[in-house]
């Protein structure tokens, strides 16, 4: 059973002045439900959603080459629902998203048109 996600953003980050200036990481910004927290060091009363990755969780990594393709072709549309396809990357030793599959028929068509160009 696949789980659909509302994807709010896609970002690619690199550090040009570092030892590995060409190394990039790409991540999705998803909507997460805000949860109430009541602990000794932190309290939060909340309602709604946020793109902040919940405590103890990690942001979902995207294959950087695929992230560039999504951004450069204009295929990516924020605040839409997508199915996510993952593969293990031996380069990063992490599971990476290798494909965003749009749920809406109009967005599927948009992806096809953008990737044809």
Phi and psi in radians as a Rosetta constraint file:
Dihedral C 1 N 2 CA 2 C 2 CIRCULARHARMONIC -1.603 0.35
Dihedral N 2 CA 2 C 2 N 3 CIRCULARHARMONIC 2.644 0.35
Dihedral C 2 N 3 CA 3 C 3 CIRCULARHARMONIC -1.933 0.35
Dihedral N 3 CA 3 C 3 N 4 CIRCULARHARMONIC 2.317 0.35
Dihedral C 3 N 4 CA 4 C 4 CIRCULARHARMONIC -1.626 0.35
Dihedral N 4 CA 4 C 4 N 5 CIRCULARHARMONIC 2.522 0.35
Dihedral C 4 N 5 CA 5 C 5 CIRCULARHARMONIC -2.194 0.35
Dihedral N 5 CA 5 C 5 N 6 CIRCULARHARMONIC 2.505 0.35
Dihedral C 5 N 6 CA 6 C 6 CIRCULARHARMONIC -1.547 0.35
Dihedral N 6 CA 6 C 6 N 7 CIRCULARHARMONIC 2.033 0.35
Dihedral C 6 N 7 CA 7 C 7 CIRCULARHARMONIC -1.738 0.35
Dihedral N 7 CA 7 C 7 N 8 CIRCULARHARMONIC 2.072 0.35
Dihedral C 7 N 8 CA 8 C 8 CIRCULARHARMONIC -1.593 0.35
Dihedral N 8 CA 8 C 8 N 9 CIRCULARHARMONIC -0.526 0.35
Dihedral C 8 N 9 CA 9 C 9 CIRCULARHARMONIC -2.802 0.35
Dihedral N 9 CA 9 C 9 N 10 CIRCULARHARMONIC 2.870 0.35
Dihedral C 9 N 10 CA 10 C 10 CIRCULARHARMONIC -2.415 0.35
Dihedral N 10 CA 10 C 10 N 11 CIRCULARHARMONIC 2.203 0.35
Dihedral C 10 N 11 CA 11 C 11 CIRCULARHARMONIC -2.307 0.35
Dihedral N 11 CA 11 C 11 N 12 CIRCULARHARMONIC 2.517 0.35
Dihedral C 11 N 12 CA 12 C 12 CIRCULARHARMONIC -2.083 0.35
Dihedral N 12 CA 12 C 12 N 13 CIRCULARHARMONIC 2.226 0.35
Dihedral C 12 N 13 CA 13 C 13 CIRCULARHARMONIC -2.166 0.35
Dihedral N 13 CA 13 C 13 N 14 CIRCULARHARMONIC 2.422 0.35
Dihedral C 13 N 14 CA 14 C 14 CIRCULARHARMONIC -2.487 0.35
Dihedral N 14 CA 14 C 14 N 15 CIRCULARHARMONIC 2.859 0.35
Dihedral C 14 N 15 CA 15 C 15 CIRCULARHARMONIC -2.182 0.35
Dihedral N 15 CA 15 C 15 N 16 CIRCULARHARMONIC 1.605 0.35
Dihedral C 15 N 16 CA 16 C 16 CIRCULARHARMONIC -0.993 0.35
Dihedral N 16 CA 16 C 16 N 17 CIRCULARHARMONIC -0.461 0.35
Dihedral C 16 N 17 CA 17 C 17 CIRCULARHARMONIC -1.665 0.35
Dihedral N 17 CA 17 C 17 N 18 CIRCULARHARMONIC 0.152 0.35
Dihedral C 17 N 18 CA 18 C 18 CIRCULARHARMONIC -1.544 0.35
Dihedral N 18 CA 18 C 18 N 19 CIRCULARHARMONIC -3.132 0.35
Dihedral C 18 N 19 CA 19 C 19 CIRCULARHARMONIC -1.143 0.35
Dihedral N 19 CA 19 C 19 N 20 CIRCULARHARMONIC -0.478 0.35
Dihedral C 19 N 20 CA 20 C 20 CIRCULARHARMONIC -2.104 0.35
Dihedral N 20 CA 20 C 20 N 21 CIRCULARHARMONIC 1.290 0.35
Dihedral C 20 N 21 CA 21 C 21 CIRCULARHARMONIC -1.134 0.35
Dihedral N 21 CA 21 C 21 N 22 CIRCULARHARMONIC -0.371 0.35
Dihedral C 21 N 22 CA 22 C 22 CIRCULARHARMONIC -1.651 0.35
Dihedral N 22 CA 22 C 22 N 23 CIRCULARHARMONIC -0.069 0.35
Dihedral C 22 N 23 CA 23 C 23 CIRCULARHARMONIC -1.342 0.35
Dihedral N 23 CA 23 C 23 N 24 CIRCULARHARMONIC 2.276 0.35
Dihedral C 23 N 24 CA 24 C 24 CIRCULARHARMONIC -2.166 0.35
Dihedral N 24 CA 24 C 24 N 25 CIRCULARHARMONIC 2.669 0.35
Dihedral C 24 N 25 CA 25 C 25 CIRCULARHARMONIC -2.260 0.35
Dihedral N 25 CA 25 C 25 N 26 CIRCULARHARMONIC 2.463 0.35
Dihedral C 25 N 26 CA 26 C 26 CIRCULARHARMONIC -2.168 0.35
Dihedral N 26 CA 26 C 26 N 27 CIRCULARHARMONIC 2.412 0.35
Dihedral C 26 N 27 CA 27 C 27 CIRCULARHARMONIC -2.414 0.35
Dihedral N 27 CA 27 C 27 N 28 CIRCULARHARMONIC 2.638 0.35
Dihedral C 27 N 28 CA 28 C 28 CIRCULARHARMONIC -1.649 0.35
Dihedral N 28 CA 28 C 28 N 29 CIRCULARHARMONIC 2.514 0.35
Dihedral C 28 N 29 CA 29 C 29 CIRCULARHARMONIC -1.815 0.35
Dihedral N 29 CA 29 C 29 N 30 CIRCULARHARMONIC 2.024 0.35
Dihedral C 29 N 30 CA 30 C 30 CIRCULARHARMONIC -1.921 0.35
Dihedral N 30 CA 30 C 30 N 31 CIRCULARHARMONIC 2.840 0.35
Dihedral C 30 N 31 CA 31 C 31 CIRCULARHARMONIC -1.514 0.35
Dihedral N 31 CA 31 C 31 N 32 CIRCULARHARMONIC 2.196 0.35
Dihedral C 31 N 32 CA 32 C 32 CIRCULARHARMONIC -2.050 0.35
Dihedral N 32 CA 32 C 32 N 33 CIRCULARHARMONIC 2.530 0.35
Dihedral C 32 N 33 CA 33 C 33 CIRCULARHARMONIC -1.222 0.35
Dihedral N 33 CA 33 C 33 N 34 CIRCULARHARMONIC 2.387 0.35
Dihedral C 33 N 34 CA 34 C 34 CIRCULARHARMONIC -1.321 0.35
Dihedral N 34 CA 34 C 34 N 35 CIRCULARHARMONIC 2.394 0.35
Dihedral C 34 N 35 CA 35 C 35 CIRCULARHARMONIC -2.083 0.35
Dihedral N 35 CA 35 C 35 N 36 CIRCULARHARMONIC 2.594 0.35
Dihedral C 35 N 36 CA 36 C 36 CIRCULARHARMONIC -1.241 0.35
Dihedral N 36 CA 36 C 36 N 37 CIRCULARHARMONIC 2.484 0.35
Dihedral C 36 N 37 CA 37 C 37 CIRCULARHARMONIC -2.282 0.35
Dihedral N 37 CA 37 C 37 N 38 CIRCULARHARMONIC 2.325 0.35
Dihedral C 37 N 38 CA 38 C 38 CIRCULARHARMONIC -2.426 0.35
Dihedral N 38 CA 38 C 38 N 39 CIRCULARHARMONIC 1.597 0.35
Dihedral C 38 N 39 CA 39 C 39 CIRCULARHARMONIC -2.284 0.35
Dihedral N 39 CA 39 C 39 N 40 CIRCULARHARMONIC 3.070 0.35
Dihedral C 39 N 40 CA 40 C 40 CIRCULARHARMONIC -1.109 0.35
Dihedral N 40 CA 40 C 40 N 41 CIRCULARHARMONIC -0.632 0.35
Dihedral C 40 N 41 CA 41 C 41 CIRCULARHARMONIC -1.757 0.35
Dihedral N 41 CA 41 C 41 N 42 CIRCULARHARMONIC -0.199 0.35
Dihedral C 41 N 42 CA 42 C 42 CIRCULARHARMONIC -2.702 0.35
Dihedral N 42 CA 42 C 42 N 43 CIRCULARHARMONIC 2.329 0.35
Dihedral C 42 N 43 CA 43 C 43 CIRCULARHARMONIC -2.276 0.35
Dihedral N 43 CA 43 C 43 N 44 CIRCULARHARMONIC 2.447 0.35
Dihedral C 43 N 44 CA 44 C 44 CIRCULARHARMONIC -2.583 0.35
Dihedral N 44 CA 44 C 44 N 45 CIRCULARHARMONIC 2.294 0.35
Dihedral C 44 N 45 CA 45 C 45 CIRCULARHARMONIC -1.918 0.35
Dihedral N 45 CA 45 C 45 N 46 CIRCULARHARMONIC 2.150 0.35
Dihedral C 45 N 46 CA 46 C 46 CIRCULARHARMONIC -2.525 0.35
Dihedral N 46 CA 46 C 46 N 47 CIRCULARHARMONIC 2.796 0.35
Dihedral C 46 N 47 CA 47 C 47 CIRCULARHARMONIC -2.631 0.35
Dihedral N 47 CA 47 C 47 N 48 CIRCULARHARMONIC 2.507 0.35
Dihedral C 47 N 48 CA 48 C 48 CIRCULARHARMONIC 1.813 0.35
Dihedral N 48 CA 48 C 48 N 49 CIRCULARHARMONIC -2.654 0.35
Dihedral C 48 N 49 CA 49 C 49 CIRCULARHARMONIC -2.339 0.35
Dihedral N 49 CA 49 C 49 N 50 CIRCULARHARMONIC 2.830 0.35
Dihedral C 49 N 50 CA 50 C 50 CIRCULARHARMONIC -2.580 0.35
Dihedral N 50 CA 50 C 50 N 51 CIRCULARHARMONIC 2.768 0.35
Dihedral C 50 N 51 CA 51 C 51 CIRCULARHARMONIC -1.607 0.35
Dihedral N 51 CA 51 C 51 N 52 CIRCULARHARMONIC -0.008 0.35
Dihedral C 51 N 52 CA 52 C 52 CIRCULARHARMONIC -1.215 0.35
Dihedral N 52 CA 52 C 52 N 53 CIRCULARHARMONIC 2.216 0.35
Dihedral C 52 N 53 CA 53 C 53 CIRCULARHARMONIC -1.161 0.35
Dihedral N 53 CA 53 C 53 N 54 CIRCULARHARMONIC 2.210 0.35
Dihedral C 53 N 54 CA 54 C 54 CIRCULARHARMONIC -1.031 0.35
Dihedral N 54 CA 54 C 54 N 55 CIRCULARHARMONIC 2.632 0.35
Dihedral C 54 N 55 CA 55 C 55 CIRCULARHARMONIC -0.970 0.35
Dihedral N 55 CA 55 C 55 N 56 CIRCULARHARMONIC 2.350 0.35
Dihedral C 55 N 56 CA 56 C 56 CIRCULARHARMONIC 1.476 0.35
Dihedral N 56 CA 56 C 56 N 57 CIRCULARHARMONIC -0.026 0.35
Dihedral C 56 N 57 CA 57 C 57 CIRCULARHARMONIC -1.971 0.35
Dihedral N 57 CA 57 C 57 N 58 CIRCULARHARMONIC 2.841 0.35
Dihedral C 57 N 58 CA 58 C 58 CIRCULARHARMONIC -2.051 0.35
Dihedral N 58 CA 58 C 58 N 59 CIRCULARHARMONIC 2.606 0.35
Dihedral C 58 N 59 CA 59 C 59 CIRCULARHARMONIC -1.131 0.35
Dihedral N 59 CA 59 C 59 N 60 CIRCULARHARMONIC 2.652 0.35
Dihedral C 59 N 60 CA 60 C 60 CIRCULARHARMONIC -1.417 0.35
Dihedral N 60 CA 60 C 60 N 61 CIRCULARHARMONIC 2.217 0.35
Dihedral C 60 N 61 CA 61 C 61 CIRCULARHARMONIC -1.443 0.35
Dihedral N 61 CA 61 C 61 N 62 CIRCULARHARMONIC 2.543 0.35
Dihedral C 61 N 62 CA 62 C 62 CIRCULARHARMONIC -2.089 0.35
Dihedral N 62 CA 62 C 62 N 63 CIRCULARHARMONIC 2.509 0.35
Dihedral C 62 N 63 CA 63 C 63 CIRCULARHARMONIC -1.031 0.35
Dihedral N 63 CA 63 C 63 N 64 CIRCULARHARMONIC 2.141 0.35
Dihedral C 63 N 64 CA 64 C 64 CIRCULARHARMONIC -1.018 0.35
Dihedral N 64 CA 64 C 64 N 65 CIRCULARHARMONIC -0.687 0.35
Dihedral C 64 N 65 CA 65 C 65 CIRCULARHARMONIC -1.093 0.35
Dihedral N 65 CA 65 C 65 N 66 CIRCULARHARMONIC -0.701 0.35
Dihedral C 65 N 66 CA 66 C 66 CIRCULARHARMONIC -1.190 0.35
Dihedral N 66 CA 66 C 66 N 67 CIRCULARHARMONIC -0.679 0.35
Dihedral C 66 N 67 CA 67 C 67 CIRCULARHARMONIC -1.064 0.35
Dihedral N 67 CA 67 C 67 N 68 CIRCULARHARMONIC -0.750 0.35
Dihedral C 67 N 68 CA 68 C 68 CIRCULARHARMONIC -1.048 0.35
Dihedral N 68 CA 68 C 68 N 69 CIRCULARHARMONIC -0.751 0.35
Dihedral C 68 N 69 CA 69 C 69 CIRCULARHARMONIC -1.062 0.35
Dihedral N 69 CA 69 C 69 N 70 CIRCULARHARMONIC -0.778 0.35
Dihedral C 69 N 70 CA 70 C 70 CIRCULARHARMONIC -1.063 0.35
Dihedral N 70 CA 70 C 70 N 71 CIRCULARHARMONIC -0.743 0.35
Dihedral C 70 N 71 CA 71 C 71 CIRCULARHARMONIC -1.322 0.35
Dihedral N 71 CA 71 C 71 N 72 CIRCULARHARMONIC -0.837 0.35
Dihedral C 71 N 72 CA 72 C 72 CIRCULARHARMONIC -1.132 0.35
Dihedral N 72 CA 72 C 72 N 73 CIRCULARHARMONIC -0.587 0.35
Dihedral C 72 N 73 CA 73 C 73 CIRCULARHARMONIC -1.481 0.35
Dihedral N 73 CA 73 C 73 N 74 CIRCULARHARMONIC -0.222 0.35
Dihedral C 73 N 74 CA 74 C 74 CIRCULARHARMONIC 1.381 0.35
Dihedral N 74 CA 74 C 74 N 75 CIRCULARHARMONIC 0.198 0.35
Dihedral C 74 N 75 CA 75 C 75 CIRCULARHARMONIC -1.188 0.35
Dihedral N 75 CA 75 C 75 N 76 CIRCULARHARMONIC -0.671 0.35
Dihedral C 75 N 76 CA 76 C 76 CIRCULARHARMONIC -1.179 0.35
Dihedral N 76 CA 76 C 76 N 77 CIRCULARHARMONIC 2.281 0.35
Dihedral C 76 N 77 CA 77 C 77 CIRCULARHARMONIC -2.193 0.35
Dihedral N 77 CA 77 C 77 N 78 CIRCULARHARMONIC 2.183 0.35
Dihedral C 77 N 78 CA 78 C 78 CIRCULARHARMONIC -1.336 0.35
Dihedral N 78 CA 78 C 78 N 79 CIRCULARHARMONIC 2.840 0.35
Dihedral C 78 N 79 CA 79 C 79 CIRCULARHARMONIC 1.040 0.35
Dihedral N 79 CA 79 C 79 N 80 CIRCULARHARMONIC 0.632 0.35
Dihedral C 79 N 80 CA 80 C 80 CIRCULARHARMONIC -2.135 0.35
Dihedral N 80 CA 80 C 80 N 81 CIRCULARHARMONIC 2.823 0.35
Dihedral C 80 N 81 CA 81 C 81 CIRCULARHARMONIC -1.606 0.35
Dihedral N 81 CA 81 C 81 N 82 CIRCULARHARMONIC 2.327 0.35
Dihedral C 81 N 82 CA 82 C 82 CIRCULARHARMONIC -2.353 0.35
Dihedral N 82 CA 82 C 82 N 83 CIRCULARHARMONIC 2.609 0.35
Dihedral C 82 N 83 CA 83 C 83 CIRCULARHARMONIC -1.544 0.35
Dihedral N 83 CA 83 C 83 N 84 CIRCULARHARMONIC 2.562 0.35
Dihedral C 83 N 84 CA 84 C 84 CIRCULARHARMONIC -2.010 0.35
Dihedral N 84 CA 84 C 84 N 85 CIRCULARHARMONIC 2.324 0.35
Dihedral C 84 N 85 CA 85 C 85 CIRCULARHARMONIC -1.950 0.35
Dihedral N 85 CA 85 C 85 N 86 CIRCULARHARMONIC 2.283 0.35
Dihedral C 85 N 86 CA 86 C 86 CIRCULARHARMONIC -1.985 0.35
Dihedral N 86 CA 86 C 86 N 87 CIRCULARHARMONIC 2.668 0.35
Dihedral C 86 N 87 CA 87 C 87 CIRCULARHARMONIC -2.516 0.35
Dihedral N 87 CA 87 C 87 N 88 CIRCULARHARMONIC 2.672 0.35
Dihedral C 87 N 88 CA 88 C 88 CIRCULARHARMONIC -1.420 0.35
Dihedral N 88 CA 88 C 88 N 89 CIRCULARHARMONIC 2.307 0.35
Dihedral C 88 N 89 CA 89 C 89 CIRCULARHARMONIC -1.788 0.35
Dihedral N 89 CA 89 C 89 N 90 CIRCULARHARMONIC 2.122 0.35
Dihedral C 89 N 90 CA 90 C 90 CIRCULARHARMONIC -1.271 0.35
Dihedral N 90 CA 90 C 90 N 91 CIRCULARHARMONIC -0.365 0.35
Dihedral C 90 N 91 CA 91 C 91 CIRCULARHARMONIC -1.205 0.35
Dihedral N 91 CA 91 C 91 N 92 CIRCULARHARMONIC -0.768 0.35
Dihedral C 91 N 92 CA 92 C 92 CIRCULARHARMONIC -1.806 0.35
Dihedral N 92 CA 92 C 92 N 93 CIRCULARHARMONIC -0.192 0.35
Dihedral C 92 N 93 CA 93 C 93 CIRCULARHARMONIC 1.040 0.35
Dihedral N 93 CA 93 C 93 N 94 CIRCULARHARMONIC 0.621 0.35
Dihedral C 93 N 94 CA 94 C 94 CIRCULARHARMONIC -2.370 0.35
Dihedral N 94 CA 94 C 94 N 95 CIRCULARHARMONIC 2.772 0.35
Dihedral C 94 N 95 CA 95 C 95 CIRCULARHARMONIC -1.315 0.35
Dihedral N 95 CA 95 C 95 N 96 CIRCULARHARMONIC 2.313 0.35
Dihedral C 95 N 96 CA 96 C 96 CIRCULARHARMONIC -2.148 0.35
Dihedral N 96 CA 96 C 96 N 97 CIRCULARHARMONIC 2.605 0.35
Dihedral C 96 N 97 CA 97 C 97 CIRCULARHARMONIC -1.326 0.35
Dihedral N 97 CA 97 C 97 N 98 CIRCULARHARMONIC 2.187 0.35
Dihedral C 97 N 98 CA 98 C 98 CIRCULARHARMONIC -1.938 0.35
Dihedral N 98 CA 98 C 98 N 99 CIRCULARHARMONIC -0.139 0.35
Dihedral C 98 N 99 CA 99 C 99 CIRCULARHARMONIC -2.779 0.35
Dihedral N 99 CA 99 C 99 N 100 CIRCULARHARMONIC 2.327 0.35
Dihedral C 99 N 100 CA 100 C 100 CIRCULARHARMONIC -1.747 0.35
Dihedral N 100 CA 100 C 100 N 101 CIRCULARHARMONIC 2.203 0.35
Dihedral C 100 N 101 CA 101 C 101 CIRCULARHARMONIC -1.936 0.35
Dihedral N 101 CA 101 C 101 N 102 CIRCULARHARMONIC 1.916 0.35
Dihedral C 101 N 102 CA 102 C 102 CIRCULARHARMONIC -1.086 0.35
Dihedral N 102 CA 102 C 102 N 103 CIRCULARHARMONIC 2.516 0.35
Dihedral C 102 N 103 CA 103 C 103 CIRCULARHARMONIC -1.549 0.35
Dihedral N 103 CA 103 C 103 N 104 CIRCULARHARMONIC -0.730 0.35
Dihedral C 103 N 104 CA 104 C 104 CIRCULARHARMONIC -1.282 0.35
Dihedral N 104 CA 104 C 104 N 105 CIRCULARHARMONIC 2.377 0.35
Dihedral C 104 N 105 CA 105 C 105 CIRCULARHARMONIC -0.997 0.35
Dihedral N 105 CA 105 C 105 N 106 CIRCULARHARMONIC -0.710 0.35
Dihedral C 105 N 106 CA 106 C 106 CIRCULARHARMONIC -1.131 0.35
Dihedral N 106 CA 106 C 106 N 107 CIRCULARHARMONIC -0.641 0.35
Dihedral C 106 N 107 CA 107 C 107 CIRCULARHARMONIC -1.264 0.35
Dihedral N 107 CA 107 C 107 N 108 CIRCULARHARMONIC -0.610 0.35
Dihedral C 107 N 108 CA 108 C 108 CIRCULARHARMONIC -1.032 0.35
Dihedral N 108 CA 108 C 108 N 109 CIRCULARHARMONIC -0.783 0.35
Dihedral C 108 N 109 CA 109 C 109 CIRCULARHARMONIC -1.106 0.35
Dihedral N 109 CA 109 C 109 N 110 CIRCULARHARMONIC -0.732 0.35
Dihedral C 109 N 110 CA 110 C 110 CIRCULARHARMONIC -1.032 0.35
Dihedral N 110 CA 110 C 110 N 111 CIRCULARHARMONIC -0.787 0.35
Dihedral C 110 N 111 CA 111 C 111 CIRCULARHARMONIC -1.029 0.35
Dihedral N 111 CA 111 C 111 N 112 CIRCULARHARMONIC -0.845 0.35
Dihedral C 111 N 112 CA 112 C 112 CIRCULARHARMONIC -1.016 0.35
Dihedral N 112 CA 112 C 112 N 113 CIRCULARHARMONIC -0.778 0.35
Dihedral C 112 N 113 CA 113 C 113 CIRCULARHARMONIC -1.123 0.35
Dihedral N 113 CA 113 C 113 N 114 CIRCULARHARMONIC -0.745 0.35
Dihedral C 113 N 114 CA 114 C 114 CIRCULARHARMONIC -1.173 0.35
Dihedral N 114 CA 114 C 114 N 115 CIRCULARHARMONIC -0.680 0.35
Dihedral C 114 N 115 CA 115 C 115 CIRCULARHARMONIC -1.363 0.35
Dihedral N 115 CA 115 C 115 N 116 CIRCULARHARMONIC -0.308 0.35
Dihedral C 115 N 116 CA 116 C 116 CIRCULARHARMONIC -1.245 0.35
Dihedral N 116 CA 116 C 116 N 117 CIRCULARHARMONIC -0.610 0.35
